[in-house]
Structure formats: structure tokens, C-alpha cells
Amino acid sequence: MATLIVSQCLSLILPQGLAHPIPGAPISSPVLAFEFARTPADLEGIFGGPGDPSRGLRITSMDRGNLFDYVFMIAYGSFVLAFFASTARSTGTTGWWLAGALGPLAALADAVENALLLSMTRKLASPESELGFLPYPVWTKFGLLALASGFAAAALMRQRAWLLGLFCVSPLLAVPVGLTAPFHWGEAAVGTIAVAWIAMLLWSAWQVWSSRAASAAT
């Protein structure tokens, strides 16, 4: 639940739109466009050119969002770890803790990514070094979260939550596609991770409710 609340707060802080569409790219999310950016021209589409009166506001909003994103990293890293800790207790298989470690590892990659993003907004006139390294932490993060979603699918299906498990499979298929063409498929690929998290959250809520109902019955 904390992950959901923090994500909603984050969406209110970050810029709400691009300065102008990036040529040939249907992406609409400024923060994802920033993560997927590869050239100074991409950055101009996100923040606007030097003469854009809203450029400073967009940069400020992005910086505030990326700073607050460190709270989100703690939230989702803890959520993934807690989900698999619960799975380990429910199934009696301690190996699920290893899958849980993928959440904090993804958050660490995210922290490196955000350091690069915050560095770029301070030197938008010469961001080439950060742009060259940025894809590595970005796709490490999404790759680890996709892998965690795949393990969540296995965990849910093992506990006969078949439908919820199916929702967790999609990031394993979508994230590699997003990697091949981030501006075209990346936004949809990231959306599948959110769907997987909702499925994991619903199962966790069901587990808590069932446990409390069983305790009340006794």
C-alpha cells in the first residue's frame, strides 16, 4: 500500500507533459522519456529549448520528483522483498528470499540512474557523458523488476492464484521488447510492471484478510 501511495504522490510532483513531442516517438511520460533519452535533442523535447519560458519550471519539477523518487525506491524495494518473504513463510521454501532480493537490487540501480538524471539537469548544455551511461542502470532496474515479476508469477501459481499469476508474466515478455525501442514500447513495458505489482498487492491483501478471518474464527 505504501508503494501505491508514494507512486501517486510522485506523479503529482513530476512534470505533467513534454515540452513538445519527440519526433517519431509516441511516448507521453516526461519522466520515462528522460530515462530513455539518448541525445540532447531528446532532452529538448522533454524540457524545451533555452528560450522556452517553462524550461526552468520543468527542470525544477523533474529534480523534485527524482529526489522524492528515492522514497519510492525504498517503498517498492521493500514491497517486493516483503512479498517474497511472505511467500517463503507460506510455502516453507526459503529460496523465495532470493527472489525478494531483486527488489532492493532494482532500487539500487534506480538510485544510480537518478544520480545521473540529477547530474544532467545541472548541465543540459553538455549531457553526453551521462546520456552514454544512462541506459545501463535504467534497463538493469527494469530487467530486475521484470524478473521479480516472473518469480511472482511462479509464486502465485504455486499457491493456485492462477489469474493473478498470469498478470505477473507480462513484464518478462514486454520489458525485452521495450529495450529494443524505448520511445515506442518502453512506456507500455513499464506499465506491465505496474500491473504485476497490483496483482502482488491484491494477493498480499487477500493473505492478510484470510489470516485475520482465521484468527477471528478461533
C-alpha positions in Angstrom: 0.0 0.0 0.0 2.9 2.4 0.8 4.2 1.8 -2.7 0.9 2.8 -4.2 0.6 5.9 -2.1 4.1 7.1 -2.8 3.7 6.4 -6.5 0.6 8.6 -6.6 2.4 11.4 -4.7 5.3 11.1 -7.2 3.0 11.5 -10.2 1.8 14.8 -8.7 5.4 16.2 -8.3 6.8 15.3 -11.7 6.2 17.3 -14.9 2.8 16.5 -16.4 3.8 16.8 -20.1 6.6 17.1 -22.6 7.7 20.4 -23.9 6.9 19.2 -27.3 6.6 15.7 -28.9 9.8 13.9 -29.6 9.9 13.3 -33.4 8.9 9.8 -34.3 8.2 8.8 -30.7 4.7 8.3 -29.3 5.9 8.4 -25.6 4.0 10.8 -23.4 5.5 10.4 -19.9 8.2 13.1 -19.3 10.0 11.0 -16.6 10.2 7.9 -18.8 11.2 10.0 -21.8 14.0 11.4 -19.6 15.1 7.8 -18.6 15.0 6.7 -22.2 16.7 9.9 -23.6 19.8 9.2 -25.7 20.5 12.6 -27.4 20.4 16.3 -26.4 17.5 16.6 -28.9 15.5 14.2 -26.8 16.2 16.4 -23.7 15.0 19.4 -25.6 11.7 17.6 -26.3 11.3 16.9 -22.6 12.4 20.3 -21.1 12.2 22.7 -24.0 14.9 24.8 -25.6 16.9 27.5 -23.8 14.4 30.1 -24.9 11.3 28.2 -23.6 9.9 30.2 -20.6 8.7 26.9 -18.9 12.0 25.2 -19.2 13.2 26.1 -15.7 9.9 25.0 -14.2 10.1 21.6 -15.9 13.6 21.1 -14.7 12.7 22.0 -11.1 9.7 19.7 -11.2 11.8 16.9 -12.6 14.5 17.4 -9.9 12.0 17.4 -7.1 10.4 14.2 -8.5 13.7 12.5 -8.9 14.7 13.4 -5.3 11.3 12.1 -4.0 11.8 9.0 -6.1 14.4 7.9 -3.5 11.4 7.4 -1.2 9.7 5.4 -3.9 12.8 3.2 -4.3 12.6 2.3 -0.6 8.9 1.6 -0.9 9.0 -0.7 -3.9 12.2 -2.4 -2.9 10.6 -3.2 0.5 7.3 -4.3 -1.2 9.0 -6.8 -3.5 11.1 -8.2 -0.6 8.1 -8.4 1.7 6.0 -10.2 -0.9 8.6 -13.0 -1.3 9.2 -13.1 2.4 5.5 -13.8 2.8 5.7 -16.4 0.1 8.7 -18.1 1.8 6.6 -18.3 5.0 3.5 -19.6 3.3 5.3 -22.2 1.2 8.0 -23.2 3.6 10.6 -22.6 0.9 13.3 -20.2 2.0 14.6 -19.8 -1.6 11.9 -17.2 -2.3 14.1 -14.8 -0.3 16.5 -14.7 -3.2 13.7 -13.5 -5.5 12.9 -10.9 -2.9 16.4 -9.5 -3.1 15.6 -8.4 -6.7 13.5 -5.6 -5.3 16.3 -3.9 -3.3 18.8 -4.6 -6.2 16.5 -2.8 -8.6 16.2 0.1 -6.2 20.0 0.4 -6.1 20.1 0.5 -9.9 17.4 3.1 -9.7 19.5 5.2 -7.3 22.4 5.2 -9.7 20.0 6.2 -12.5 18.6 9.1 -10.5 22.1 10.4 -9.7 22.7 10.6 -13.5 19.4 12.3 -14.1 20.0 14.9 -11.4 23.5 15.5 -12.8 22.1 16.0 -16.3 19.6 18.7 -15.3 22.6 20.7 -13.9 24.4 20.6 -17.2 21.8 20.2 -20.0 24.2 22.0 -22.4 26.7 19.1 -22.3 25.0 15.9 -21.1 26.7 13.5 -23.4 28.7 11.5 -20.7 25.6 10.9 -18.6 23.5 10.0 -21.6 26.0 7.4 -22.7 25.9 5.6 -19.3 22.2 6.1 -18.5 20.8 3.0 -20.4 22.7 0.6 -18.1 21.1 1.4 -14.7 17.7 2.1 -16.4 17.4 -1.3 -18.0 19.1 -3.1 -15.2 16.3 -1.7 -13.0 13.5 -2.7 -15.3 15.1 -6.0 -16.1 15.4 -6.9 -12.4 11.8 -5.8 -11.8 10.6 -7.9 -14.8 12.5 -10.9 -13.4 10.9 -10.4 -9.9 7.5 -10.3 -11.6 8.3 -13.6 -13.3 9.1 -15.1 -9.9 6.0 -13.6 -8.5 4.0 -15.3 -11.3 5.6 -18.6 -10.3 4.9 -18.0 -6.6 1.2 -17.1 -7.2 0.6 -20.1 -9.4 2.2 -22.4 -6.9 -0.4 -21.0 -4.4 -3.2 -21.6 -7.0 -3.7 -17.9 -7.7 -3.7 -18.6 -11.4 -5.2 -15.4 -12.8 -3.0 -13.1 -10.7 0.0 -15.1 -11.7 -0.8 -14.6 -15.4 -0.8 -10.8 -14.8 2.7 -11.1 -13.5 4.1 -12.9 -16.5 3.7 -10.0 -18.9 6.8 -7.9 -17.8 9.0 -10.9 -18.8 7.8 -10.5 -22.3 7.3 -6.8 -22.5 10.5 -5.4 -21.0 12.8 -7.0 -23.5 10.6 -5.6 -26.3 10.8 -2.1 -24.6 14.6 -2.4 -24.5 14.7 -2.7 -28.3 12.7 0.5 -28.9 12.3 2.5 -25.7 10.5 5.5 -27.1 8.0 3.3 -28.9 7.4 0.3 -26.5 9.1 1.3 -23.2 6.1 3.1 -21.7 3.9 0.1 -22.3 6.5 -2.3 -21.0 6.9 -0.3 -17.7 3.1 -0.4 -17.4 3.1 -4.2 -17.3 5.3 -4.0 -14.2 2.7 -1.8 -12.5 0.1 -4.4 -13.4 2.2 -7.1 -11.8 2.6 -5.1 -8.7 -1.2 -4.6 -8.4 -1.6 -8.4 -8.7 1.0 -8.9 -6.0 -0.7 -6.3 -3.8 -4.1 -8.0 -4.2 -2.7 -11.3 -3.2 -1.0 -9.8 -0.2 -4.2 -8.1 0.9 -6.1 -11.4 0.5 -3.5 -13.2 2.6 -3.8 -10.6 5.4 -7.6 -10.7 5.3 -7.6 -14.5 5.3 -5.2 -14.7 8.2 -7.3 -12.2 10.2 -10.5 -14.0 9.4 -9.0 -17.3 10.5 -7.8 -15.8 13.8 -11.2 -14.2 14.4 -12.9 -17.6 13.8 -10.8 -19.3 16.5 
